[in-house]
């Protein structure tokens, strides 16, 4: 059975249909319309989601966008912190001013200060001319300090001054520069814990912790996965000139059961890979990446999380049993007598369960 995750033509808005038919749009144009429709129905400023967790995020963004308060985004890698920050800017009164993002963890410390605050000519070797920093370039707009938890203590002091007084000095300079910038900080770390460890300044933490916004991991909002997959298929079709039109039911079920440690970013990249390699038609079990199938069959999770949509207890118990059997078999190198002893079962019962779960030794 094939689950067609792309919208059929008769579900498009009438205006889009009329435009498509009258202008004889090609496949890429149609993909644009479909992607736009999906974002309008299931998303918020390119953030796809209909789960309760994401609705809460959208509602909070609406409430805080037009104020000037500092926002602290917290979430695992790949949960979309950058997209949420951009959505806040686009909904704010600063929309016509710059939105500038800088990853504090991706730039060496000796360069990050210059990137943030700029420098004057001769400030250091190679500084042949003055340069504006991100704070000055973002004047009147919004700056996203991504992975602020990776910032050194010395730089934290300068950021604190911008938050408290709206001013700073360039590297090597003495002139005070005043700016009007809204700061959105983002991190995958627990900053409260980092404060306790002495890795993050307590005064800066409380200046940032005005409006905290936690982004949920993909594994606790799995009902959004089909919508995300549909959106990314259309996006990848357009980008790579492909014509993939759906996902098989069993393949989608496996994608839904995967824990997605890299969250939405991992899902997006995996969908693009499958679209590129598939070319056209529907994605089936055979098209799923090896790591996804291997994780499903041979990497049981130690905990079970209940999403907003609930969980089927019988299915969870079955999966847990399967995971324990696999663990015992791998521990004993598939010697069934030894595995049965570990599980306090007789060999015949274990063999029956292995057949029922269709388990086989992993040779990859």
JOGI-V942572 format. One record per residue. N is the residue number from 1. RES is the residue in one letter. PHI is phi in degrees with one decimal (none if undefined). Layout:
<<N/RES/PHI> <N/RES/PHI>>
//
This chain:
<<1/X/none> <2/X/-108.5> <3/X/-94.6> <4/X/-85.2> <5/X/-88.8> <6/X/-88.9> <7/X/-71.7> <8/X/-76.4> <9/X/-60.9> <10/X/-75.9> <11/X/-98.0> <12/X/-71.9> <13/X/-57.2> <14/X/-56.2> <15/X/-63.0> <16/X/-66.0> <17/X/-64.3> <18/X/-62.4> <19/X/-64.3> <20/X/-63.0> <21/X/-74.2> <22/X/-73.1> <23/X/-99.1> <24/X/50.7> <25/X/-67.4> <26/X/-83.8> <27/X/-59.6> <28/X/-65.5> <29/X/-65.1> <30/X/-61.5> <31/X/-60.6> <32/X/-61.1> <33/X/-63.6> <34/X/-63.6> <35/X/-64.2> <36/X/-63.7> <37/X/-62.9> <38/X/-62.0> <39/X/-65.2> <40/X/-68.5> <41/X/-84.8> <42/X/-120.2> <43/X/-130.0> <44/X/-152.4> <45/X/52.0> <46/X/71.8> <47/X/-105.2> <48/X/-88.5> <49/X/169.2> <50/X/-124.7> <51/X/-66.4> <52/X/-59.0> <53/X/-59.5> <54/X/-75.2> <55/X/-61.3> <56/X/-63.3> <57/X/-63.0> <58/X/-60.2> <59/X/-63.5> <60/X/-68.2> <61/X/-59.7> <62/X/-59.2> <63/X/-71.6> <64/X/-101.0> <65/X/-60.1> <66/X/-89.7> <67/X/-96.8> <68/X/-105.7> <69/X/-67.5> <70/X/-72.7> <71/X/-122.5> <72/X/-114.8> <73/X/-92.2> <74/X/-130.2> <75/X/-179.9> <76/X/-63.7> <77/X/-57.6> <78/X/88.1> <79/X/-86.4> <80/X/98.7> <81/X/-61.9> <82/X/-64.8> <83/X/-65.0> <84/X/-65.6> <85/X/-60.8> <86/X/-66.8> <87/X/-63.5> <88/X/-60.6> <89/X/-62.6> <90/X/-67.8> <91/X/-92.2> <92/X/-93.5> <93/X/-74.0> <94/X/-93.8> <95/X/-56.0> <96/X/-87.7> <97/X/-106.8> <98/X/-65.1> <99/X/-116.3> <100/X/-122.8> <101/X/-115.8> <102/X/-139.7> <103/X/-89.9> <104/X/-69.3> <105/X/-92.4> <106/X/-101.3> <107/X/-117.8> <108/X/-54.2> <109/X/-56.5> <110/X/-69.9> <111/X/-101.3> <112/X/-63.7> <113/X/-60.4> <114/X/-66.4> <115/X/-63.5> <116/X/-77.9> <117/X/-112.0> <118/X/79.2> <119/X/-149.5> <120/X/-96.6> <121/X/-60.9> <122/X/82.4> <123/X/-63.5> <124/X/-157.7> <125/X/-58.8> <126/X/97.9> <127/X/-83.3> <128/X/-80.9> <129/X/-151.5> <130/X/-72.4> <131/X/-143.8> <132/X/-75.4> <133/X/-94.2> <134/X/-62.4> <135/X/-62.7> <136/X/-69.9> <137/X/-66.7> <138/X/-90.0> <139/X/-52.0> <140/X/89.9> <141/X/-115.6> <142/X/-128.9> <143/X/-121.5> <144/X/-102.3> <145/X/-95.4> <146/X/-77.2> <147/X/51.5> <148/X/-65.8> <149/X/-65.6> <150/X/-92.8> <151/X/-77.4> <152/X/-69.1> <153/X/-62.5> <154/X/-62.9> <155/X/-71.7> <156/X/-59.1> <157/X/-63.4> <158/X/-69.5> <159/X/-65.8> <160/X/-59.3> <161/X/-64.8> <162/X/-63.9> <163/X/-65.2> <164/X/-82.7> <165/X/-120.7> <166/X/67.1> <167/X/-151.0> <168/X/-163.3> <169/X/-119.5> <170/X/-68.9> <171/X/-62.4> <172/X/82.2> <173/X/-108.2> <174/X/-117.8> <175/X/-76.2> <176/X/-82.9> <177/X/-108.5> <178/X/-99.4> <179/X/-138.3> <180/X/-114.7> <181/X/-130.8> <182/X/-87.6> <183/X/-102.6> <184/X/-115.8> <185/X/-106.7> <186/X/-138.6> <187/X/-159.3> <188/X/-97.7> <189/X/-89.7> <190/X/-87.6> <191/X/-64.3> <192/X/-62.7> <193/X/-66.4> <194/X/-65.6> <195/X/-64.3> <196/X/-62.2> <197/X/-81.0> <198/X/85.6> <199/X/-91.8> <200/X/-138.6> <201/X/-66.7> <202/X/-66.0> <203/X/-65.2> <204/X/-69.3> <205/X/-56.6> <206/X/-73.2> <207/X/-71.6> <208/X/-80.5> <209/X/-83.7> <210/X/-90.1> <211/X/-124.3> <212/X/-81.0> <213/X/-137.5> <214/X/-93.5> <215/X/-98.4> <216/X/-73.8> <217/X/-72.4> <218/X/-66.5> <219/X/-70.0> <220/X/-104.4> <221/X/-138.7> <222/X/-67.3> <223/X/-65.6> <224/X/-82.6> <225/X/-59.1> <226/X/-57.9> <227/X/-67.4> <228/X/-64.4> <229/X/-60.7> <230/X/-60.2> <231/X/-62.5> <232/X/-71.7> <233/X/-63.6> <234/X/-63.4> <235/X/-62.3> <236/X/-71.5> <237/X/-57.3> <238/X/-66.5> <239/X/-66.2> <240/X/-114.2> <241/X/56.0> <242/X/-118.3> <243/X/-136.0> <244/X/-71.8> <245/X/-122.3> <246/X/170.9> <247/X/-133.5> <248/X/-65.3> <249/X/-58.8> <250/X/-69.3> <251/X/-67.6> <252/X/-64.7> <253/X/-61.2> <254/X/-68.4> <255/X/-64.3> <256/X/-69.9> <257/X/-87.5> <258/X/-73.2> <259/X/-75.8> <260/X/48.5> <261/X/-61.4> <262/X/-92.5> <263/X/57.6> <264/X/-62.4> <265/X/-62.4> <266/X/-64.6> <267/X/-61.4> <268/X/-59.6> <269/X/-65.5> <270/X/-68.9> <271/X/-63.4> <272/X/-61.2> <273/X/-60.7> <274/X/-66.4> <275/X/-63.1> <276/X/-61.1> <277/X/-75.6> <278/X/-74.7> <279/X/88.5> <280/X/-154.3> <281/X/76.1> <282/X/-109.5> <283/X/-75.7> <284/X/-114.7> <285/X/-56.4> <286/X/-67.3> <287/X/-89.6> <288/X/-69.2> <289/X/-60.4> <290/X/-57.5> <291/X/-64.6> <292/X/-70.4> <293/X/-66.0> <294/X/-66.0> <295/X/-64.0> <296/X/-66.2> <297/X/-92.9> <298/X/-122.2> <299/X/-123.9> <300/X/-64.2> <301/X/-82.5> <302/X/-81.7> <303/X/-130.9> <304/X/-118.1> <305/X/-104.2> <306/X/-93.9> <307/X/-79.2> <308/X/-60.2> <309/X/-85.6> <310/X/87.7> <311/X/-149.3> <312/X/-83.0> <313/X/-61.5> <314/X/-60.9> <315/X/-65.1> <316/X/-64.6> <317/X/-63.8> <318/X/-62.0> <319/X/-65.5> <320/X/-67.8> <321/X/-60.5> <322/X/-58.9> <323/X/-64.1> <324/X/-66.7> <325/X/-63.1> <326/X/-60.7> <327/X/-63.2> <328/X/-67.4> <329/X/-67.4> <330/X/-67.9> <331/X/-65.3> <332/X/-104.6> <333/X/55.6> <334/X/65.0> <335/X/-86.9> <336/X/-63.9> <337/X/-60.7> <338/X/-69.0> <339/X/-63.6> <340/X/-61.6> <341/X/-64.9> <342/X/-61.3> <343/X/-94.4> <344/X/58.3> <345/X/-120.8> <346/X/-84.8> <347/X/-61.1> <348/X/-61.5> <349/X/-62.7> <350/X/-62.9> <351/X/-60.4> <352/X/-62.9> <353/X/-69.0> <354/X/-61.3> <355/X/-67.0> <356/X/-62.4> <357/X/-87.2> <358/X/54.1> <359/X/-89.0> <360/X/-139.0> <361/X/-59.8> <362/X/-84.8> <363/X/-120.4> <364/X/-118.7>>
//
